[in-house]
Amino acid sequence: MAYVFFGLYTLVFYMFPFPNLFSLMADSGAAKFAAYVNGAILYIFLFFSYAQIYFLFDRGISARILVELLDAGGAMKREELRSRYNPQVLQDRRLTDMIYGGHIQEQNGEYKLSTKGSLLAKAFRWGKKILHFYPGG
């Protein structure tokens, strides 16, 4: 989806004239390129913001529990919440999603990192180290 909209942004940008806000560059190819890059960077950051909101709603257990409580009239017993958020079911869904995404592979009941998953795991480990997250968090 991101690639489609980025392609659409590129098409629309070059089809329509734009006001030259880069006054130091006159009306040149460099000014048009600078405006394109400026818009592309803005687009990328907006897409990342959208992705963050999407994953908050899709993966955030706290957000899901709040919605469940709201739908139940504002209150629910702990046992009922536990039945809806069984750790095994949640873990199975995550593993299925990681297999579908090509991050891991299942072979004989064992999960193995793919090349893509290994690169992503290294990036996450680096981020956890930089942000000083506790082990497992």
C-alpha positions as CSV (number, residue, x, y, z in Angstrom):
1,M,0.0,0.0,0.0
2,A,2.8,2.4,0.8
3,Y,4.5,1.8,-2.5
4,V,1.2,2.4,-4.4
5,F,0.7,5.7,-2.6
6,F,4.3,6.7,-3.1
7,G,4.0,6.0,-6.8
8,L,0.8,8.1,-6.9
9,Y,2.5,10.9,-5.1
10,T,5.4,10.9,-7.6
11,L,2.9,10.8,-10.5
12,V,0.8,13.7,-9.2
13,F,3.9,15.7,-8.2
14,Y,5.3,15.7,-11.7
15,M,2.0,16.1,-13.5
16,F,1.0,19.4,-11.8
17,P,3.0,22.6,-11.5
18,F,4.1,23.6,-8.1
19,P,4.9,27.0,-6.5
20,N,8.6,27.4,-6.1
21,L,9.1,27.9,-2.4
22,F,12.9,27.3,-2.7
23,S,13.6,30.9,-3.6
24,L,17.4,30.4,-3.5
25,M,17.2,27.9,-6.4
26,A,15.2,29.9,-8.9
27,D,13.0,27.8,-11.2
28,S,15.3,24.9,-11.9
29,G,15.4,21.2,-11.9
30,A,17.2,21.4,-8.5
31,A,14.3,23.3,-7.0
32,K,11.8,20.8,-8.3
33,F,13.9,17.9,-7.0
34,A,14.3,19.6,-3.6
35,A,10.5,20.1,-3.4
36,Y,10.0,16.4,-4.4
37,V,12.4,15.1,-1.7
38,N,10.8,17.4,0.9
39,G,7.4,16.0,0.1
40,A,8.6,12.5,0.1
41,I,10.2,12.8,3.5
42,L,6.9,14.2,4.8
43,Y,5.0,11.3,3.2
44,I,7.3,8.8,4.8
45,F,6.9,10.2,8.3
46,L,3.1,10.4,7.8
47,F,3.1,6.8,6.7
48,F,5.2,5.7,9.8
49,S,2.7,7.6,12.0
50,Y,-0.2,5.7,10.4
51,A,1.7,2.4,10.9
52,Q,2.2,3.1,14.5
53,I,-1.5,3.9,15.1
54,Y,-2.5,0.8,13.1
55,F,-0.2,-1.5,15.2
56,L,-1.4,0.1,18.4
57,F,-5.0,-0.8,17.6
58,D,-4.1,-4.2,16.1
59,R,-1.5,-5.4,18.6
60,G,-1.9,-3.3,21.7
61,I,-3.4,-5.6,24.4
62,S,-4.2,-2.7,26.7
63,A,-6.2,-0.9,23.9
64,R,-8.0,-4.2,23.1
65,I,-8.9,-4.8,26.8
66,L,-10.3,-1.2,27.1
67,V,-12.5,-1.8,24.1
68,E,-13.7,-5.1,25.5
69,L,-14.6,-3.4,28.8
70,L,-16.4,-0.7,26.9
71,D,-18.4,-3.2,24.8
72,A,-19.3,-5.1,28.0
73,G,-20.9,-2.1,29.5
74,G,-17.8,-0.9,31.4
75,A,-17.1,-3.9,33.6
76,M,-16.0,-7.4,33.2
77,K,-14.7,-10.1,35.6
78,R,-11.0,-11.0,35.5
79,E,-11.8,-14.6,34.6
80,E,-13.7,-13.5,31.5
81,L,-10.8,-11.3,30.5
82,R,-8.3,-14.1,31.0
83,S,-10.4,-16.4,28.8
84,R,-10.4,-13.9,26.0
85,Y,-6.7,-13.1,26.3
86,N,-5.2,-16.5,26.7
87,P,-1.3,-16.2,26.4
88,Q,-1.1,-19.4,24.3
89,V,-3.7,-18.0,21.8
90,L,-1.9,-14.7,21.6
91,Q,1.5,-16.3,21.1
92,D,0.1,-18.6,18.4
93,R,-1.3,-15.6,16.5
94,R,2.0,-13.8,16.7
95,L,3.9,-16.9,15.4
96,T,1.4,-17.4,12.6
97,D,1.8,-13.7,11.6
98,M,5.6,-14.0,11.7
99,I,5.5,-17.1,9.5
100,Y,3.2,-15.3,7.0
101,G,5.5,-12.3,7.0
102,G,8.5,-14.4,6.2
103,H,10.3,-13.6,9.5
104,I,10.4,-17.2,10.8
105,Q,9.9,-20.7,9.4
106,E,8.5,-23.7,11.2
107,Q,10.3,-27.0,10.7
108,N,9.4,-30.1,12.7
109,G,7.9,-28.1,15.5
110,E,10.9,-25.7,15.7
111,Y,10.9,-22.1,14.7
112,K,13.9,-20.8,12.8
113,L,14.7,-17.2,11.9
114,S,14.8,-16.4,8.2
115,T,17.3,-14.0,6.8
116,K,14.6,-11.2,6.9
117,G,13.8,-12.2,10.5
118,S,17.4,-12.2,11.5
119,L,18.0,-8.7,10.2
120,L,14.9,-7.4,11.9
121,A,15.8,-9.1,15.2
122,K,19.3,-7.5,15.0
123,A,17.6,-4.1,14.5
124,F,15.2,-4.7,17.4
125,R,18.1,-5.8,19.7
126,W,20.0,-2.7,18.8
127,G,16.9,-0.5,19.5
128,K,16.3,-2.3,22.9
129,K,20.0,-1.7,23.8
130,I,19.8,2.0,22.8
131,L,16.5,2.5,24.7
132,H,17.7,0.5,27.7
133,F,14.7,-1.8,27.7
134,Y,14.8,-4.6,30.3
135,P,15.3,-8.2,29.1
136,G,12.2,-9.4,27.3
137,G,10.6,-6.0,27.1
